[in-house]
Amino acid sequence: MARILILGAGISGHTTARYLGKWVGKQHQITVVSPNSKWNWIPSNIWVGVGEMTERQVTFELAPVYKKINVGFRQARAVSIHPDGGAGHESPFVTIEYTDPTRAGQSDEIEYDYLVNATGPKLNFDATPGLGPETGYTMSVCTPSHALEANEQLQKCVQEMKAGARKTFVIGTGHGMCTCQGAAFEYIYNVDHVLRGAGVRHLARVVWISNEYELGDFGMGGVHITRGGYLTNGKVFAESLMVERGLEWITRAAVTKVEPGKIHYEQLDGSVHELEFDFSMLIPPFSGVGLKAYDKSGSDITEQLFAPNGFMKVDADYNPKPFEEWSKADWPKTYQTPKYKNIFAIGIAFAPPHPISKVMKSPSGLQISPTPPRTGMPSATIGKAVAENIRDLLNGATTLSHTASMGEMGAACVASTGMDLFKGTAATMTVFPVVPDYETYPEYGRDMDLTFGEIGLAGHWMKYLLHHVFIYQAKLRPGWSVLPD
């Protein structure tokens, strides 16, 4: 009987766990370790952040779900990986610290035959002084509790505006190297929708601030799309949405410090500015969660397994090269680590070989350009491919036949506003592939038949439907495995 250990229960880790549980859960031991007892459908935190959904609607307890498919669960955080064993262990093992209130302060060591690192990111608010809801002055929608606090502050602003106060709302990214612009992009339109519904939009200044070189970059190096039978680019698509709603935007900007009611930022041309605000939601930069690695003698080998940003190195080409030489071939396919063939890293936990957008720096040397997005559909696709490969290895396979390169997969983003079935709207965008492939698609790097953008009620319905479908699937309801990931 093999022991499979999965660190993390986000979109990628949960995908791997549920498929392995279905396929081999009765024959092998599968354990999931996550610091949170609940699963969270993160895309819908946007709606929690404007009061359209409750925390209960976007979360559920993990342990009862895993029990259905013979998967063990421990509420704990992984601290260190020991891939060669040691400290009394012949087998490789992981040290964990329990976050379960009933075992708080206790630690444990779990041996494994296969390890899947799906720990996701650390929300690195500390990278920008004054950023974040816990020790800073800005809001977040990255977790349900953050989203609840964001909505609380938003509603306070609305009430004051109903009494005649004017307010400035600043939404976007809180660091020069942020990713996940899409989440902030969706949130700003939902805030605009809330203000209009409350009849106070005329009293609001709403500003988008981002590290993108142009609107619509989204960390994907920009994108050309087909819309209504015409070819346009992401910049025009995004700018048209902003103009229609009276939103202002600031791009090529790195937030360098936040003080109460004031954002300091530097732009790519080297100029520095201040922006006053009454409410701000800024996405933080991501880093690895801080896992350490040790060999059998106890020597630190963290640098061998992890990139400097804390994400785990996999089967990618990490050799430095000029932007002009970056290609889809640099990106991982199997997410297996080079030295340890029984370790995989998936979702945000794997280290990208390089950004997709060109790295830009201001005259002071400050990097102001997005890091690659790896959330949502790519995370699920990667998680399933790794589950398929582990299943095959358990059945005697000697090679990995299932791949999930971001240079060979597409992704969809639906930015929906409001919950009313007839008054809501959405901007829908699909890209294929995520990482541009100029060898196959020399003109734009992507298949223009599969890369498009639309605005309207249909996308809004789709986002609402997808919320319920993915929650249903994640809860392992009847027929879950035939639904798309």
C-alpha positions as CSV (number, residue, x, y, z in Angstrom):
1,M,0.0,0.0,0.0
2,A,1.4,3.4,-1.1
3,R,1.2,6.5,1.0
4,I,0.2,9.6,-0.8
5,L,0.5,12.9,1.0
6,I,-1.1,16.1,-0.4
7,L,-0.2,19.4,1.2
8,G,-2.9,21.9,0.6
9,A,-6.6,21.7,-0.2
10,G,-7.2,24.7,-2.5
11,I,-8.4,24.2,-6.1
12,S,-5.3,22.2,-7.2
13,G,-4.8,20.1,-4.1
14,H,-8.5,19.3,-3.7
15,T,-8.7,18.3,-7.4
16,T,-5.8,15.9,-7.0
17,A,-7.3,14.5,-3.7
18,R,-10.8,13.9,-5.0
19,Y,-9.6,12.1,-8.2
20,L,-7.0,10.0,-6.4
21,G,-9.6,9.2,-3.7
22,K,-12.0,8.0,-6.4
23,W,-9.4,6.0,-8.3
24,V,-7.2,4.5,-5.6
25,G,-8.6,5.5,-2.3
26,K,-9.5,1.9,-1.4
27,Q,-6.2,0.5,-2.2
28,H,-3.8,3.2,-1.0
29,Q,-3.5,5.6,1.9
30,I,-4.2,9.2,0.9
31,T,-3.8,12.1,3.4
32,V,-4.5,15.7,2.9
33,V,-2.9,18.3,5.1
34,S,-4.4,21.8,5.1
35,P,-4.2,24.6,7.7
36,N,-7.9,25.4,7.1
37,S,-10.7,23.0,8.0
38,K,-12.9,24.4,5.2
39,W,-12.6,24.5,1.4
40,N,-13.2,27.8,-0.2
41,W,-14.4,28.6,-3.8
42,I,-12.1,31.6,-4.0
43,P,-13.6,33.2,-7.2
44,S,-16.9,33.8,-5.3
45,N,-15.1,35.7,-2.5
46,I,-15.7,38.7,-4.8
47,W,-19.4,38.4,-4.1
48,V,-18.8,38.0,-0.4
49,G,-16.7,41.2,-0.5
50,V,-19.8,43.2,-1.7
51,G,-22.4,41.5,0.4
52,E,-24.0,39.5,-2.3
53,M,-23.0,36.1,-0.8
54,T,-22.3,34.8,2.7
55,E,-19.2,32.9,3.9
56,R,-21.3,29.8,4.2
57,Q,-22.1,30.0,0.5
58,V,-18.5,29.8,-0.6
59,T,-17.1,27.3,2.0
60,F,-17.7,23.8,3.4
61,E,-16.0,21.4,5.8
62,L,-13.4,19.2,4.2
63,A,-13.2,16.2,6.5
64,P,-16.7,14.8,5.9
65,V,-16.2,15.2,2.1
66,Y,-12.9,13.3,2.1
67,K,-14.4,10.6,4.2
68,K,-16.6,9.7,1.2
69,I,-13.6,8.6,-0.8
70,N,-11.3,7.2,1.9
71,V,-9.1,10.2,2.1
72,G,-7.6,11.2,5.5
73,F,-7.6,14.8,6.6
74,R,-5.4,16.7,9.1
75,Q,-5.9,20.4,9.8
76,A,-2.3,21.5,10.0
77,R,0.4,23.4,8.1
78,A,3.4,21.7,6.6
79,V,6.7,23.0,8.0
80,S,9.4,21.0,6.4
81,I,10.1,18.3,3.8
82,H,12.6,15.5,4.4
83,P,12.8,13.8,1.0
84,D,15.6,11.4,2.0
85,G,14.2,10.4,5.4
86,G,16.3,10.8,8.5
87,A,15.6,11.6,12.2
88,G,14.6,8.0,12.8
89,H,12.7,7.6,9.5
90,E,13.8,5.3,6.7
91,S,11.1,6.8,4.4
92,P,10.8,10.4,3.3
93,F,8.5,12.4,5.6
94,V,7.0,15.9,6.2
95,T,6.9,17.7,9.5
96,I,3.5,19.4,10.3
97,E,2.2,21.7,13.0
98,Y,-1.5,21.3,13.8
99,T,-3.8,24.3,13.4
100,D,-6.8,22.2,14.6
101,P,-7.9,23.9,17.8
102,T,-8.1,20.5,19.5
103,R,-4.4,19.8,18.8
104,A,-3.0,23.4,18.7
105,G,0.7,23.5,19.5
106,Q,1.3,19.8,18.6
107,S,3.5,18.6,15.7
108,D,3.8,15.4,13.8
109,E,5.8,13.6,11.1
110,I,4.0,11.9,8.2
111,E,5.8,9.5,6.0
112,Y,5.0,9.3,2.3
113,D,5.7,7.5,-1.0
114,Y,4.3,10.3,-3.1
115,L,4.2,13.9,-2.1
116,V,2.1,16.6,-3.8
117,N,2.9,20.2,-2.8
118,A,-0.3,22.2,-3.3
119,T,0.3,24.6,-0.5
120,G,-0.6,27.6,-2.6
121,P,0.8,31.1,-1.8
122,K,1.6,33.1,1.2
123,L,-0.4,36.4,1.0
124,N,2.7,38.5,1.3
125,F,1.2,41.8,2.6
126,D,4.4,42.5,4.4
127,A,6.1,43.2,1.0
128,T,4.4,46.6,1.0
129,P,4.4,48.6,4.2
130,G,0.8,49.3,5.3
131,L,-0.8,46.8,2.9
132,G,-3.5,44.5,4.0
133,P,-6.4,44.3,6.5
134,E,-4.5,42.7,9.4
135,T,-1.7,45.1,10.1
136,G,-2.3,47.7,7.3
137,Y,-4.9,50.0,5.9
138,T,-6.3,48.3,2.8
139,M,-8.8,45.5,2.3
140,S,-8.5,42.1,0.6
141,V,-10.8,39.5,-0.9
142,C,-8.3,36.7,-0.9
143,T,-10.0,34.8,2.0
144,P,-13.6,34.7,3.2
145,S,-12.8,36.6,6.4
146,H,-11.0,39.3,4.4
147,A,-13.9,39.6,2.1
148,L,-16.4,39.9,5.0
149,E,-14.3,42.8,6.4
150,A,-14.1,44.4,3.0
151,N,-17.8,44.4,2.6
152,E,-18.3,45.8,6.1
153,Q,-16.0,48.7,5.3
154,L,-17.7,49.2,1.9
155,Q,-21.2,49.3,3.4
156,K,-20.0,51.9,6.0
157,C,-18.8,54.1,3.1
158,V,-22.2,53.6,1.3
159,Q,-24.1,54.7,4.4
160,E,-21.9,57.8,4.8
161,M,-22.4,58.6,1.1
162,K,-26.2,58.4,1.5
163,A,-25.7,61.2,4.1
164,G,-23.9,63.2,1.4
165,A,-20.3,62.4,1.9
166,R,-17.9,62.0,-1.1
167,K,-15.6,59.0,-1.2
168,T,-12.6,57.8,-3.2
169,F,-12.3,54.0,-3.9
170,V,-9.0,52.6,-5.0
171,I,-8.9,49.0,-6.2
172,G,-6.1,47.0,-7.9
173,T,-2.7,45.6,-7.0
174,G,-0.6,46.5,-4.0
175,H,2.9,45.7,-5.2
176,G,5.0,46.0,-8.4
177,M,5.1,42.2,-8.9
178,C,1.6,41.2,-8.1
179,T,-0.4,38.6,-10.0
180,C,-4.2,38.0,-9.8
181,Q,-5.2,41.3,-11.5
182,G,-8.4,39.5,-12.6
183,A,-9.8,39.3,-9.1
184,A,-9.3,43.0,-8.5
185,F,-10.7,43.7,-11.9
186,E,-13.9,41.9,-11.1
187,Y,-14.1,43.5,-7.7
188,I,-13.9,47.0,-9.0
189,Y,-16.9,46.4,-11.2
190,N,-18.8,44.9,-8.3
191,V,-18.1,47.9,-6.2
192,D,-19.3,50.2,-9.0
193,H,-22.4,48.1,-9.2
194,V,-23.1,48.4,-5.5
195,L,-22.6,52.1,-5.5
196,R,-25.0,52.5,-8.5
197,G,-27.6,50.2,-6.7
198,A,-27.4,52.4,-3.6
199,G,-27.9,55.6,-5.7
200,V,-24.6,57.1,-4.6
201,R,-22.3,56.5,-7.6
202,H,-22.3,60.2,-8.4
203,L,-20.5,60.8,-5.1
204,A,-17.8,58.4,-5.7
205,R,-14.4,58.6,-7.4
206,V,-13.4,55.0,-8.4
207,V,-9.8,54.4,-9.4
208,W,-8.0,51.3,-10.7
209,I,-4.3,51.0,-9.9
210,S,-2.2,48.2,-11.4
211,N,1.3,47.1,-12.2
212,E,0.2,46.1,-15.8
213,Y,2.0,47.9,-18.6
214,E,-1.4,48.4,-20.2
215,L,-4.9,47.6,-19.1
216,G,-5.9,44.1,-20.1
217,D,-2.4,42.6,-19.6
218,F,-3.5,40.4,-16.7
219,G,0.0,39.0,-16.4
220,M,-0.4,37.2,-19.8
221,G,1.7,39.6,-21.9
222,G,-1.5,41.3,-23.2
223,V,-3.9,39.5,-25.4
224,H,-5.7,40.0,-28.7
225,I,-9.3,38.9,-28.8
226,T,-12.2,38.5,-31.2
227,R,-15.3,40.4,-30.2
228,G,-18.4,40.5,-32.2
229,G,-16.6,39.2,-35.2
230,Y,-13.9,41.9,-35.0
231,L,-10.3,41.6,-33.8
232,T,-9.2,43.9,-31.0
233,N,-6.8,43.8,-28.0
234,G,-7.2,43.5,-24.3
235,K,-6.2,47.1,-23.8
236,V,-9.1,48.4,-25.9
237,F,-11.5,45.8,-24.3
238,A,-10.6,46.8,-20.8
239,E,-10.5,50.5,-21.4
240,S,-13.9,50.5,-23.0
241,L,-15.3,48.8,-19.8
242,M,-13.7,51.5,-17.6
243,V,-14.9,54.4,-19.7
244,E,-18.4,53.1,-19.9
245,R,-18.6,53.1,-16.1
246,G,-16.7,56.3,-15.4
247,L,-13.7,54.5,-13.8
248,E,-10.3,56.1,-13.7
249,W,-7.1,54.0,-14.2
250,I,-3.4,54.2,-13.3
251,T,-1.1,51.6,-14.9
252,R,2.6,50.9,-14.8
253,A,2.4,51.5,-11.0
254,A,3.9,49.9,-8.0
255,V,2.4,50.7,-4.7
256,T,5.4,51.2,-2.4
257,K,3.7,52.2,0.9
258,V,0.2,52.7,2.3
259,E,-0.6,55.1,5.1
260,P,-4.0,55.7,6.6
261,G,-6.0,57.2,3.7
262,K,-3.0,57.6,1.4
263,I,-1.3,55.3,-1.1
264,H,2.3,56.0,-2.3
265,Y,3.3,54.6,-5.7
266,E,6.0,54.7,-8.2
267,Q,5.5,54.5,-11.9
268,L,7.6,52.9,-14.6
269,D,8.9,56.3,-15.7
270,G,10.4,56.9,-12.3
271,S,7.8,59.4,-11.1
272,V,6.4,59.0,-7.6
273,H,2.9,60.0,-6.5
274,E,0.4,59.9,-3.7
275,L,-3.3,59.0,-4.0
276,E,-5.8,59.6,-1.2
277,F,-8.5,57.1,-0.5
278,D,-11.4,56.3,1.7
279,F,-11.7,52.7,0.8
280,S,-9.0,50.5,-0.9
281,M,-8.9,46.8,-1.8
282,L,-5.4,45.9,-3.1
283,I,-4.3,42.4,-4.0
284,P,-1.0,41.5,-2.3
285,P,2.0,39.8,-4.0
286,F,2.3,36.1,-3.6
287,S,5.3,34.1,-2.3
288,G,5.9,30.5,-1.2
289,V,4.5,29.5,2.2
290,G,8.0,29.1,3.7
291,L,8.5,25.3,3.5
292,K,12.0,24.2,4.4
293,A,13.7,21.0,3.1
294,Y,16.4,18.9,4.8
295,D,18.5,15.9,3.7
296,K,19.0,12.7,5.7
297,S,21.7,14.3,7.9
298,G,19.6,17.3,8.7
299,S,21.4,19.7,6.4
300,D,19.3,22.5,4.8
301,I,18.6,21.7,1.1
302,T,15.8,24.2,0.7
303,E,17.6,26.0,-2.2
304,Q,17.8,22.8,-4.1
305,L,14.0,22.2,-4.1
306,F,12.7,25.8,-4.0
307,A,13.2,29.0,-6.1
308,P,14.2,32.2,-4.2
309,N,10.5,33.2,-4.1
310,G,9.7,30.1,-2.1
311,F,7.9,28.2,-4.9
312,M,9.0,24.6,-5.7
313,K,11.1,23.9,-8.8
314,V,9.6,21.4,-11.2
315,D,10.3,20.2,-14.7
316,A,10.7,23.7,-16.2
317,D,13.6,25.5,-17.8
318,Y,14.9,27.9,-15.1
319,N,17.9,29.0,-17.0
320,P,18.0,32.8,-17.4
321,K,17.4,34.0,-20.9
322,P,16.4,37.2,-22.8
323,F,12.7,37.9,-23.1
324,E,12.9,37.3,-26.9
325,E,14.0,33.7,-26.2
326,W,11.2,32.8,-23.7
327,S,8.8,30.2,-25.1
328,K,6.1,27.7,-24.1
329,A,8.8,25.0,-24.1
330,D,10.2,26.5,-20.9
331,W,7.1,25.7,-18.9
332,P,6.6,22.5,-17.0
333,K,4.5,19.7,-18.3
334,T,4.4,17.0,-15.5
335,Y,5.2,19.2,-12.4
336,Q,7.6,16.5,-11.1
337,T,10.6,17.8,-9.2
338,P,14.0,17.2,-11.0
339,K,15.8,15.4,-8.2
340,Y,12.9,13.6,-6.4
341,K,10.6,11.8,-8.8
342,N,8.0,11.1,-6.2
343,I,7.4,14.8,-5.4
344,F,5.1,17.1,-7.5
345,A,4.2,20.7,-7.1
346,I,0.9,22.0,-8.5
347,G,-1.2,25.2,-8.7
348,I,0.4,28.3,-7.3
349,A,3.0,26.2,-5.4
350,F,5.2,25.5,-8.5
351,A,7.8,28.0,-9.5
352,P,7.2,29.5,-13.0
353,P,10.3,29.6,-15.2
354,H,9.8,33.3,-15.9
355,P,7.0,35.8,-16.2
356,I,4.7,35.8,-19.3
357,S,4.6,39.6,-19.4
358,K,7.9,41.3,-20.2
359,V,9.8,42.3,-17.0
360,M,9.9,46.1,-16.7
361,K,11.8,48.2,-14.2
362,S,11.7,51.8,-13.3
363,P,14.9,54.0,-13.3
364,S,15.3,53.2,-9.6
365,G,15.4,49.5,-10.4
366,L,12.0,48.7,-9.1
367,Q,10.3,45.9,-11.0
368,I,6.8,47.0,-12.2
369,S,5.3,44.1,-14.1
370,P,3.0,41.2,-13.3
371,T,4.0,37.7,-12.4
372,P,2.2,34.8,-14.1
373,P,-1.3,33.8,-13.2
374,R,-1.7,30.2,-12.1
375,T,-5.1,30.1,-10.5
376,G,-8.5,28.8,-11.4
377,M,-8.8,26.6,-14.5
378,P,-5.0,26.0,-14.9
379,S,-4.7,24.9,-11.3
380,A,-7.5,22.3,-11.7
381,T,-6.1,21.0,-15.0
382,I,-2.7,20.6,-13.4
383,G,-4.1,18.9,-10.3
384,K,-6.0,16.4,-12.4
385,A,-3.0,15.6,-14.6
386,V,-0.8,14.9,-11.6
387,A,-3.5,12.7,-10.1
388,E,-3.6,10.7,-13.3
389,N,0.2,10.2,-13.4
390,I,0.3,9.1,-9.7
391,R,-2.5,6.6,-10.4
392,D,-0.6,5.2,-13.4
393,L,2.7,5.0,-11.4
394,L,0.8,3.0,-8.7
395,N,-0.4,0.7,-11.5
396,G,3.1,0.0,-12.7
397,A,3.7,2.8,-15.3
398,T,7.4,3.9,-15.7
399,T,6.7,7.2,-17.5
400,L,4.4,10.1,-17.1
401,S,2.0,10.3,-19.9
402,H,-0.4,13.0,-18.7
403,T,0.8,16.6,-19.2
404,A,-0.7,20.0,-18.4
405,S,1.6,22.7,-19.9
406,M,0.3,26.2,-19.6
407,G,1.5,26.6,-23.1
408,E,-1.0,24.0,-24.3
409,M,-4.0,24.8,-22.2
410,G,-6.6,27.5,-22.3
411,A,-8.3,29.5,-19.5
412,A,-11.5,31.5,-19.1
413,C,-12.2,34.5,-16.9
414,V,-15.7,35.7,-16.1
415,A,-15.9,39.0,-14.3
416,S,-19.6,39.2,-13.2
417,T,-21.4,42.0,-11.3
418,G,-24.4,41.7,-9.1
419,M,-26.6,38.6,-8.3
420,D,-29.8,39.6,-10.0
421,L,-30.5,37.2,-12.9
422,F,-31.8,40.0,-15.1
423,K,-29.9,43.1,-14.0
424,G,-26.4,41.7,-13.7
425,T,-23.8,41.7,-16.4
426,A,-20.4,40.1,-17.0
427,A,-17.2,40.5,-19.1
428,T,-16.2,37.1,-20.3
429,M,-12.7,36.4,-21.8
430,T,-11.1,33.2,-22.9
431,V,-7.5,32.7,-24.0
432,F,-5.8,29.7,-25.7
433,P,-3.1,29.0,-24.8
434,V,-2.3,30.8,-21.5
435,V,1.4,31.1,-22.4
436,P,1.7,32.5,-25.9
437,D,2.9,30.1,-28.5
438,Y,4.4,32.1,-31.4
439,E,5.6,29.0,-33.2
440,T,2.1,27.6,-33.7
441,Y,0.3,31.0,-33.8
442,P,3.0,33.4,-35.2
443,E,0.8,36.5,-35.5
444,Y,-0.7,36.8,-32.0
445,G,0.7,33.9,-30.1
446,R,-2.8,32.5,-29.5
447,D,-5.6,30.7,-31.4
448,M,-7.9,33.5,-32.3
449,D,-10.8,31.1,-32.8
450,L,-10.5,30.2,-29.1
451,T,-9.4,33.6,-27.7
452,F,-12.3,36.0,-27.4
453,G,-14.1,38.5,-25.2
454,E,-17.8,39.3,-24.8
455,I,-19.9,41.5,-22.5
456,G,-23.5,40.8,-21.4
457,L,-26.0,38.9,-19.4
458,A,-25.1,35.5,-20.7
459,G,-21.7,35.6,-19.1
460,H,-23.4,36.7,-15.8
461,W,-25.6,33.6,-15.9
462,M,-22.5,31.5,-16.7
463,K,-20.6,32.8,-13.7
464,Y,-23.6,32.1,-11.4
465,L,-24.0,28.6,-12.8
466,L,-20.3,27.8,-12.5
467,H,-20.3,28.8,-8.9
468,H,-23.0,26.2,-8.1
469,V,-21.5,23.6,-10.4
470,F,-18.0,23.8,-8.9
471,I,-19.3,23.8,-5.3
472,Y,-21.4,20.7,-6.2
473,Q,-18.4,19.0,-7.8
474,A,-16.1,19.9,-4.9
475,K,-18.5,18.4,-2.4
476,L,-18.4,15.2,-4.4
477,R,-22.1,15.2,-5.1
478,P,-23.5,12.4,-7.4
479,G,-21.9,12.5,-10.8
480,W,-19.2,15.0,-9.8
481,S,-16.5,13.3,-11.8
482,V,-18.3,13.8,-15.1
483,L,-18.5,17.5,-14.7
484,P,-15.8,19.7,-16.2
485,D,-12.9,20.9,-14.0
